[in-house]
Amino acid sequence: MATKEAVMEALRNCFDPEIGINVVDLGLVYQVKVEGKKAYVEMTMTTPGCPLHAYLTQDARQKVLGVEGIEEAEVKLVWDPPWSPSRMSMEAKRALGFSG
């Protein structure tokens, strides 16, 4: 049976093509639920006007569908709470030159 951890690991292979950092380390993934063979993902973008939203949500869906045991994947784009750099992992902050 697929797990939330397996889905999160798959999402680490979904990269923002503009900056080359995955959506998990960027803090774009807000929630992951696995119910049987279906995964639900809530994620956001760094800004509401992000031109890559369709690409990133479709890529995330494809990565999740690659998880063993997952047959359906729903990726929902949400805007609340608004994304901020504080959501990024330390690795992402270092890669982007953030000091805090």
Summary of the structure (lengths in Angstrom):
residues: 100
radius of gyration: 13.2
end to end distance: 37.9
largest distance: 40.8
contacts: 273
relative contact order: 0.22
helix: 31%
strand: 23%
